[in-house]
Amino acid sequence: MSAAVLRLAGVRKRFGETEVLQGIDLTVDRHEVVALIGASGSGKSTLLRAINLLEPIDDGQIHLGDEDISDPRADADAVRARIGVVFQHYNLFPHLSVLDNVTLAARRVHHVPRREAEQRARDLLDGIGLGDKAKEFPDRLSGGQQQRAAIVRAIATDPELLLLDEVTSALDPELVGEVLELVRQLKAGGTTIIMATHEMAFARDVADRVVFLDHGVIAEAGPPAQLFGAPQQQRTKEFLARFSGWTPSAP
């Protein structure tokens, strides 16, 4: 078994005349946290959707473990069962309780017995301070609580890879911290994560590697201290300079 959880080689995606991904090469190792940064429209969300087979690619290869999941013969549902995904908006089923939301995939997709699935779900919810919300419906939770529940739902089946797409962008500022703290806990527990984020300070503190996407191209990638402290590319410097008070300097 390859040490890499994910390998992308020459991945291209076009919408009409616009090539949104222009030959992406990226490898993500087990237990690694990779932060994708870049302006809106740079291709971050499209890349995550391509990895989860929600967007068919036009060229290149995507390997999840040792399987070429970009092969047209790949079973998309079986692939998605191996990947956890959380989007900007929580996408919890409003007619299901938090507990039922969290256990749904385990019971229906992975055929875990209800009692076992619910015990794991309660343990996870207890661990993030939502144990008392297990029987509540999503509309009774705050935005931060809903997003944390959505993340717990994504990890309840022990996915090989967790994709986080701007999971704090729809939250009020005071709720951002509680969601980011959960991501810190997941990193500490060894979860392999690719996260698209505009939270630069968080990317610097938590990611093992930062990838700067610019118009569908990886313009620069490296450890956070290097990319944020001493970026090599002019486009990276310009992007970081847009953030108020951000002046790249030696770490």
Buried (B, 14 or more C-beta within 10 A) or exposed (E): EEEBBBBBBEBBBBEEEEBBBBBBEBBBBBEBBBBBBBBEEBBBBBBBBBBBBEBEBBBBBBBBBEBEBBEEEBEEEEBBBBBBBBBBBBBBEEEBBBBBBBBBBBBEEEEBEEEEBBEBBBEBBEEBEBBEBBEBBBEEBBBBBBBBBBBBBBBBBEBBBBBBBBBBBBBEEEBBEBBBBBBEEBBEEEBBBBBBBBBBEBBBEBBBBBBBBBBBBBBBBBBBEBBBBEBEEEBBBEBBEEEEEEEBEEE
